[in-house]
Amino acid sequence: MIGSRRRRARDERQDSNNPRGMRRTRTAAGAMAATVLLGVGLFGVGSGTQAAANPLEDLDIGQITELLDNEILQQYITQCVGPEGSTPVTDPAAPPKAVVDCSQSTGTGVAVVLPGSIEVGTAAESMTVALPLFGDRNLIEIVSAAAIDPWGGAVNPLSLGKYKTYAQVQADASLAVDMQTVRECSSGVVIGNTCLFGSWRNRTYDVNLKKRTEALKVAEYLTGTKYDYAKPITLPGAAEPEGSATIAGSGIHFALAMTGGNAKAETGNDLSIATAGASDGRSSTSYSYLGMANALNMDTDQVKLTWFGKELDFTNLEKSGLLGLAGEDAGELIDTIEGVQLPALKEVSCFGLVAQATAEGLGSCSNVLGTFDTYQDLRAPVVGESRQTQYALTDVTSLVLGNDALLKQLTGSSESTPFMDSLMENLTSEEGRLKFAKDFVRFTQDVTTVAEERQVIGEDGVPVVDENGDPVMEQVTKTVTAAYLTSDYGLRNPVTIEWLGHRMVLFPAVTVNGQERPNYLGLPEIERIVDDADRGLLPKVSLIHVDNPFGLGTLTLDKPFDIAHTLRNYASTVTLPGDIRQVGDLVGGLTGSDEQPTTDNDAPTTASAPAEINKRSAPVTSTTTSTTKVKVPATSTTRADEPVEDAPTSTTTVVTTTVPTTESATPDES
């Protein structure tokens, strides 16, 4: 299929040009930049000096604005990058539909107002493809050849260029019905004023029908829509942007609006990022001072590509064979058009010295000193869904301390990258949220809306029944409120105990911000498991992991009665010494310090190690990890979140095996 080949070729070009997926990077670059700023700025590192160790040196804001350089999108958006690009409001009583305001911005960013749809037809006039024998032709000319009187289902070269502009198609499609009567010789030959071998008769017809039919065939060809050629059709013009987008401050800020939305992003200093996005008449505001604030509630995935007002579909053009004749140029043209499509933006998150964000219809949040955190879900209640209000103490040190510290994820020294792995999902999902730091503790009030039936009560207080005496029921909704107390430290998973045919779950898991955590306020859950009734008198307990803050590692009770084994494995997960050195190196790089970084020979054996052993084991409730190992030489360095696995800098052989846990763990063979 031509379409399949074209898509494969497009994917290959994208992969060769950018092996790491530039399209994903463009959408996420702002959030990733903010995490770097947080990791450096909240610890008081100066921003005025550039050095090789500065994680900001590779930050390219152009990756974000490059998405707006699409030659089709440029024709329809209203945007400003600097104060001179702001939309002038000459008459406050009748302001323009699209307003972009960069007049208060002294930093880096862009304010954009998008239309609700992108009319490809108007842009098609300037998009040409080189056709063999016919030269450069724009998309409207090409569609004319395929839509008007095709030869045997293929293109008609005589119709190529019948229409060249969007306005020509619009004009002919809207031609009024003009009925005229003519005298003609029926079944004969006219010689002079004589109709030989026939007879004269009058014929009444619409003189504009042919033009109207041809124009409407062009308009419907890339949509699948069928028009009535017998009457004039007014084809719409390009949709206009509507809404307002404002950026202010000296940091990095982005504001995006569409379909009447109002977005404002403001930063308080250079080391700040704020993003705001709003659509459908909603408002979003964000403010950040030394941190990041996001208020994004935009249905940008609803922006449609249209052809004369109807949703675009290239199926007919691909079947015509004309794109194959045009070769690579046609594929690039279609790629340009399809590249306009955008994902939805759904995110409310705050972190920093002072950060606040509100996205109407989605949520609001605040964070002060990287420690005091609040969040409120502002979505309308829906049966079967919950809405949460949260209060938390967040751990600002988790930006740099611990195996999966945010700074390590950004510099590539951590194999476990939960923030980066969930970045795109959180930016485009209403359920998930960007989480910059771990929680010491988070209290959540969870309100779930449920539906139930109840009997209708009459005005006299008597239950209503029907003619058969059956009660008349009605459906009503009610809310169920629950309280959660969760933490990113302490137990990683609920504790499960199976004994005498029953299973008891202590601190059952709940979902908070899209992640499951043990609920320390939850009552134990007990259920009967008949299959386990004959397993003996000893209870079976799930594997227990206890995570600690400040880079103090993870305590794993896989062999609780082997104290030496437990302490050895715990010591291997402590990252604090290496974390302190890494922060020192970063500060030295940013401040231009001549102090040399500490070498591995000067470091204790619990210092930082290669990222290959930095992977946390997946949470489990029915497996045990048995580790066989040989002592590592004193000069090697190790760092991991679990018992030592493969350390590539040592000749030590380490074998890790995961087996079902039904009895006590295998004795340590070290």
Secondary structure, DSSP 8 states (H G I E B T S, - for coil): -HHHHHHHHHHHHHHHH-TT-HHHHHHHHHHHHHHHHHHHHTTT--SS---TT-TTTT--THHHHGGGG-TTGGGT-EEESSGGGS---S-TTS--SEEEEEEEE-SEEEEEEE-SEEEHHHHGGG-EEEETTTEEEEHHHHHHHHHSS-BTTB--GGGTTS--SHHHHHHHHT----EEEEEEEETSEEETTEEETSEEEEEEEETTHHHHHHHHHHHHHTT-----TTS-----------EEEEEEESSEEEEEEETTEEEEEEESSTTEEEEEEE-TT-EEEEEEEEEEEEEEEE-GGG-EEEETTEE---HHHHHHTHHHHHTHHHHHHHHHHHTT----EEEEEEEEEEEEEEETTTEEEEEETTTEEEEEE-S---TT-EEEEEEEEEEGGGGTSSTT-HHHHHHT--S--HHHHTHHHHHH-SS-----SEEEEEEEEEEEEEEEEEE-B-TTS-B-B-TTS-B-EEEEEEEEEEEEEE-SSEESS-EEEEETTEEEEES-EEEETTEEEE-TT---EEEE-GGGTTS-SS-EE---EEE-STT--EEE-SSTT-HHHHHHHHHHH--HHHHHHHHHHHHHHHHT-------GGGS-TTS---GGG-------SSEEEEEE-----TT-----SSS----TTS----EEEEEE-SSS------
